[in-house]
Amino acid sequence: MATYTPFGGKRKRFSDDNDDEASSEAMDGLGLADNKPIVKRAPQKRQKGRLHTKKCIICFCKVAVNRFPKLPHKDADQHDRSVCFSCWEQHLASEVENKGWDMIACPQCEKTLEEAEVKKLAKGETYGVWLEKAAKTCRESDEEYRACPSAECSWGCFLSTKEDGNIFTCQMCQYRYCIICEIPMHEEETCSQYQARLQEERHAEARQTIQAEENEASVRVVTTISKPCPSCGVRIDKYTGCDHVTCGYHDLVVSAILSALTLHLGCKCKHEFCWECFVPYRGPNSVWGPPARGNDAHQPTCKHHTNRLPAYEEEEDEEELEFD
């Protein structure tokens, strides 16, 4: 026996003798009578919609419109959404690195962002840095919070001077710090001893500064009123007498005020020279020689040169009168 259920009909039972008839009815019910071939239709392709793009004002790239945040922050509907997600992430990474946690702003309108907005737009690591900055600022606002002063350590704790004393000891790097004096721990000294020593050092530094200023002023004065010996270099001051100078402490007022000047007390250089042009009085090509050149040895601009002596000028004037 064969069983066949046509579409929309009831189950019918056929005998073996009627199998051919049943098959014929089944074919008729399927619309396949007369041995017509079955035609399969190819599935139609779904047409994709055109993807709209817009230009980012930061990277100037054409980006799909769905790659722009719909509402970056409150009041963002007051300006165009013209910064793509990628540029938002880079902008926030730079803002978090270089600004305070509460100064992160929109690149278009400078609106300060809130925590939920930073979390939505920034990368996970950038958001983590922002959270750490915010938490650190909150901790440091407490008067009893102490951060490790070491530049290589980020540890900190809450410390009360009444209960814990004045010594801060970092549990991470073992850095010791005096909370009262606000300096690295002054070992083997109490705070009062350290403050007294610091005060004395400041006074000594002030005295040294005053002394240095006085020395500089003395150098300027001595340089103005004194001249160096052409032979030994010692600066001397001629306060009286003629311009024939002999270097030596017996005949000169030697400037012994300044340590900055090269000075040998008690030296007996005995070099003789002209105070005006520094020409020597003894030795080759000197005033007295040998050979002796007399006043011709002085520099032509010196008032002691032969051509500049008053007597010589008078004789020259007399000769001119006789010639006339």
LINHU-V856269 format. One record per pair of residues at least 12 apart in sequence whose ideal C-beta (glycine too) atoms are under 7 Angstrom apart, sorted by the first residue. I is the first residue (numbers start at 1). J is the second residue. Records with the same first field share a line. If there is no record, write none. Layout:
BEGIN
I=J  J
END
This chain:
BEGIN
1=13  14  15  16
2=14  19  22
4=22  26
6=26  29
7=29
51=64
52=65
53=65
56=82  83  84  87
57=82  83
58=83  87  107
59=84  87
63=84
67=84  85
68=81  84
69=81  85  88  121
72=106  117  121
73=106  111  113  117
75=111
79=108  109
82=108
83=107  108
88=121
89=122  123
91=107
92=104  118  121  122  126
93=123  126
96=126  129  130
101=130  133  134  137
104=118
118=130
139=156
142=158
144=158  159  160
145=158
146=159  168  179
148=170  172  173  175
149=175  177
150=170  173  175
152=173
153=170  172  173  175
155=170  171  172
159=179
161=179
166=178  179  180  191
167=185
178=191
181=194
215=258  260
218=257  258
219=258  260
222=235  255  257  258  261
225=237
226=255
229=247  269  271
230=271  273  278
231=247  269  271
232=247  267  269  271
233=262
234=247  254  262  263  264  267
235=255  261
236=252  254
237=253  255
238=275
239=253
243=274  275  276  304
244=272  274  281
245=273  275
246=270  272
247=269  270  271
248=268  269  270
249=265  266  267
274=298  302  304
276=302  303  304
277=298  299  302
279=297  298  299
285=297
295=309
END
